[in-house]
Amino acid sequence: MAEVIFMPRLSDTMVVGTVVKWQKKIGEKILEGDIIAEIETDKAIQELEAEYNSTLLYIGIKEGESAPVNSVLAILGSENEDISSLLKQNKINNNYKRIFISPLAKKLAFDKGILLDNIKGTGINGRIIKKDIERYIDNNLDDDDKKSSNEVNHSNIRKIISKRLINSKIESPHYSLFIEVIMDNLIKLRDSINEKKDLDKISFNDLIVKASALAIKENTKINSSWTEKSILYHNQINIGIAVALEDGLIVPVINQVDEKSLRQISFEIKEKVIKAKEKKIKSNELEGSTFTVSNLGMFGIDSFTSIINQPNSCILSVGSIKKKPIINNEKIVIGHTTKFTLTCDHRIIDGAVGSDYLKSLKHLLQEPLNIMI
């Protein structure tokens, strides 16, 4: 019997999915475990895997099209099976607007802030191509090739970010604690580790992520979440790493950081950051964080506060390493410091608990050999 396959919900926040590529054609046989299609969610590009042997009889959402979750994606069944009743029953004309556009045209439209609703495609089957975007620009910009403002439609990921951040600020009573840490010993340790040319380099962020997990181990109340009935104290220390993408922010998760070596942590962070930027990260790699680290030091930011990544109770914001005069043994010397901000949910984390955490973190970073243990 033929079966209708609907647009799956591939992440907890997914509302709309886009078919990036069909790996099978209509009439082609499919084996259990075959990849049928690649679908872009609000977070990543996921592969849709076949659960049984069948034949692809119908495609409801073409490549480049977007549709809400539970829209008719495809129909699978036996070879030459009559699916007319299924087509009628499911009213296959999905209730969404189809926009066909080439990747080059899509990027140009995004860069110029052009609404695709305003463009008539001249490619095959009405597909919008680069020339259509260029023609629209030529016809609509003034003599100075300038506009007072550009309008860009919200991406799926930007909509989700907006909703989650607003909910976090409304639901969690935020407060922040600030501390400055002398980083000279950490710099020496990193230089010593990276002397081995045949190994990948360890970053300051790798060291900070490991230190943040060890500090949580010493202050377990930090590793918690609020629910309506209780406070959850998590047994695993899973650190979310805030990663900036072109159209928003994503938080890959490194599990059980306190139990992993520095090089293992470094490898996982690099791997997941690359996958996130290529939209190839899987939804389960973005779930289960118990604490988040957001580092803008590489962008030259001295210090900042972050919005808590729910359901975490805290988020650590990391600034840049700055050279400055510091007092050491009653003498003024030139050293390096970094400012850290711990933003906490006051429903769970009292000021004393947050302060104790930052003291532990400061000790680990200023006596960093403890990070290597």
N, C-alpha and C positions, 0 to 999 in steps of 0.2 A: 504494500500500500504506500502511495506517495505521502510525503510529509512536508508540511510548510516549515521552513526555517525562518525564524524572526530575527531582527537585529538584536543581538544579545547585549545585556548590560555587563560590560567587561571591567568596570570599576564601580566603586560605591558611589561615585559622584557623576557617573556618565548619564547624560540625557539624550545626546545626539551622537551618532556615529557616522564616519565617512568611509566609504569603500575606496581604499587606496589601489588595490589590485586584485583581480580575480585570477587565481592560479589554475582554475579549471574552466572549460568552455561548455556550453550547452550541448548535451549529448555525450559528453565525456564520462567515462567510468571513474568512480571514486572508490578507493580502498580505505578501510578503517585506519585512521591515523594520518591520512593525507591532509595537507593544508589546502583548504578550499579557497580562502580569501584572506587578505590583510585589511584590517579595519582600524582606523584611527579614532581613538577616544579623546576625551578632554586631557588625557595625560600622556598617552603613548600609542604606538602602533602595535596591535596585537594580531596574532595569527589565529584564524578560526579553523579548528581541527575537526575532521569527519569522525563521527562516533560509530559508523557502520558502513559496510559496502553498499554502494548505490550508484545511481547515474544522475548527473545534474540535468534537470528537466526545464528549469526556468530560473531566470535572474530578474529579481525585482528592483534592485538598486545597482545601477551601473557604476563603473569606475569614475571616481571624481564626484559622485553624488553623495549628499548627506541626508540622513533620515533619522527620525526619533527612534528610541529604543522600542522594540516590539513591532516595528514596521516589517512588512514582508520582505525578507532578504533573498530567499531562493526557495525552490521546491526540489526535493530529492525523491527518487523513486526507482522503479524498474525501467529498463530500457523500453522506449516506445509506449510507456504507460499513458493512458488518457487522463489528463489533469484538468480538463475543462470545468468539472464541477468544483474543484478546489479553487480555481481562478475566480469563479463566480461567487463562491462562498466567502472568500477572503477579500473580495473587491480590490483587486490588486493595484488599482490606481492609488498608491499611498498618498496620504494627505500632506504633502510637503512640496515645496518648490524645488525643482531640479535645476541645478546650475552646472553646466559642463564648461570647464576651463582648463587650459594647459598650465602646467606648473610655472612656466616663464611668465605667462600673462597674470597668473595669480600673484606672483611675487611683485611684479610691476604695479599692479593695482593696489596691493597692500602698501608698498613704499610711497605711492602717490596719494593714498587715502581716498581711493575711488570706490564707491558703492557698486557692486556688481549688478545690482538690480537695474542700474541705469545703462548697462551695456548690452548691445545686441550682437551676438556672436555670428561670425561669418565663416567659421570652420565647418567641418563635417558634422552633420546633425545639430547645427547651431552652436557648436563649441566655441567658446570665447578664446581667441588667440591673441598673441602679442600685438599684432597690427590693429586689432579692435581697441585695445587699451590706448595705444599711441594715437589713433584717430580721435578717440574721445578726448584725450588731453589737448590735442591741437584745436579741437572745436570748442573747448570750454574754458581754456585758460585765456587771460587777457593778454594784451600786447607785451607786458613785461614778464609774461610767463610766471605770474605769481597769483596766489590766492590768499585771502585774509585768514582762512582756516581750512583744514582738511578734516573730513569725517571718515572714520574707520570703524567698521562694524566690530562689535565685541567678539573675540574668539571664544570657543567653548571653555578653554582653560581660564581665560580672564573672567568669565562669568562665574565660574566655580570659585576662583580665588576671592572675588568680591563678596560672594555670599558667605564663605567660610570666615573671612576676616571680620565682616560685620557681626556675624553671630558670636565670634570669639570675644570681640570688644564688648558686646551687649551682655553676654552671659558670664564672662570672667572678670571679676574686679582686679584689674591689672595694677601692679606697682613694680618699681624697678630699684635695684640695688647696684651701686657702681664701685668698681675697684680698679686700681692701677697696679700692674705687675712688672717687676724688673725682669727683663727677658735675656740678659746677657748669658747666663748659664745655659738656657735653652738654645740660644744661637750657637754656642760652642758645641753642645751635644749634637745638634743637627749637622754642623760642619763635619764633625768627627764621623757620624754615621754615613754621610754622603761622600766620604773620601774613597769608598770602594766604587770604582768606575764601572764595574761589570753589573751593578745592581741599579734598579730604578731609584730615583731620588725620593727622599722623604720630605714632605712639605711641613711648614709650621702648622698648618691646619690638621695634618695627620696627628702630630704630637698633641695638639690641643684637644682633638676629639678623644684620643686615648686618655688624656688627663681628666677630661670632663667625666668620662665613665668611671674612672678610679675614684674621683671625688664623690660621685653618686654612691659608690660602694661604701664609702665612709659616712654618707648622709642619706640613708635609704628612703627617708620621707619625701625626698625630691622626686623619686621615681614612682609617681602616683598619678591617678586620674580621678576626677569627680564624677559621680553618678547621682541620680536623684535620691537613691536609697543609701548609698554608702561611698566610702573612699576606697578605690582599688590601689593596693600597693603591689607593684609588678615585681616578679622574681627575676626577670631578665632585663638587662640594661641595653635597650635598642635605641641607637642614636640616629635621628633624622638629620640629614645634611641639606640645608637650603641651597638650591641651585637655580641661578637665574637663566631663564630661556628667553628667546626672542619675544615671545608673546605671553610671558608670565613667569611664575615661580613654581618649582616642583621640589618635593622633599623625598629623595631616595633614603632608604633605611638600611643601616648596618646593624645586624643583630648581634647580641651578646659581645659587645665591644670590649668589655672588661676582661673577657676570657681569650681574646685574640692577640696575636703578636702585632707589633707596630707595622711590620711589612705587610701582613695580611690585611690589616685595616687600610693601609695606603693603597694596596692593590684593589680592594673592593670599592673604595671611594672613587678611584680613577675609572674603574670599569663602569660603575653605575652612573657617574657623571656623563661619560661618553654616550652610554645607552639612552640617558634622559635627553641629551641634546639631539640625538638622532631619532628620538621618539620610538625607540625600540625596547624601552624598559617595560617589564611586566607589572601588572597591577599589584601583585603580591609583594613586589619589591618596594612599593610605596606605602605599605601598610604596617601597623604594629609598632610605631615609634613610641618611646616612653619619655623622650627628652629630645630637644632640637638644638643644633648649633648653626648659627647664621654668621658667616664671616665676610665682612666687607673691607677687611684690611687691605686686600690686594687692589682695591679701588681707591685707596688713599683716604678712607674715612677714618677719622680719629676715634669717634665713639658714636653709638646710636642705640636706640631701643627698638625692640621687635614686638610684634603682636604674637601672642602665644598660639602655637600650632596645636589646636585641640585634637585629641583629648589629653595632651600633655599638660602638666601643671606648671612647667617652666620652659623658657627658651634663653639660651646664652648668646649674646651678641658680642662679636669680636672685632675690635678696631685694628688699625695698622700699627706696626712697630715703628716707634719714633725715637730718634737720637735726641737726648736732652741732658742737662746737668742734673745729677742726683746726689744725694748725701750718702756716703759709704764710709763707715768708721769715722764719723765726725768730719769727714773731708768731702769737698765737692768734686765730683769726678763726672766724666762724660759716660753715660750709659744708654741703654735702650729699654723702653717701656711700652706696654700695651694696655689699653683701657678695655675692661670687660664689663658688660651690663647683664645682670640676671633679672629677667622680667618674670614675675611670679603671679599665680592665681591665688589671691588672698583667702579664698574659701578653704584652701588646703595648706598653703605654705605661709607660715607666719614669718615675720621679719627675722627673728632669731635663727630659724631653720635655714632661710636663704643666706644669711650672713655666715653661718657655720660652713655651708657649702662653698661659698667663695673663699673662705679662709683655707679650706682643704685644697681647692683648686690653685690658689696662689702658692701654697707650699709645694705642691707637685711641680708647678712650672718653674719655681725659683730653685728647687732642688730636683732637677729633672731625671736624675738617675733612677729615682723611684718609679718613673714611667716605664722604664725598661725591664723592671722586675716581673 
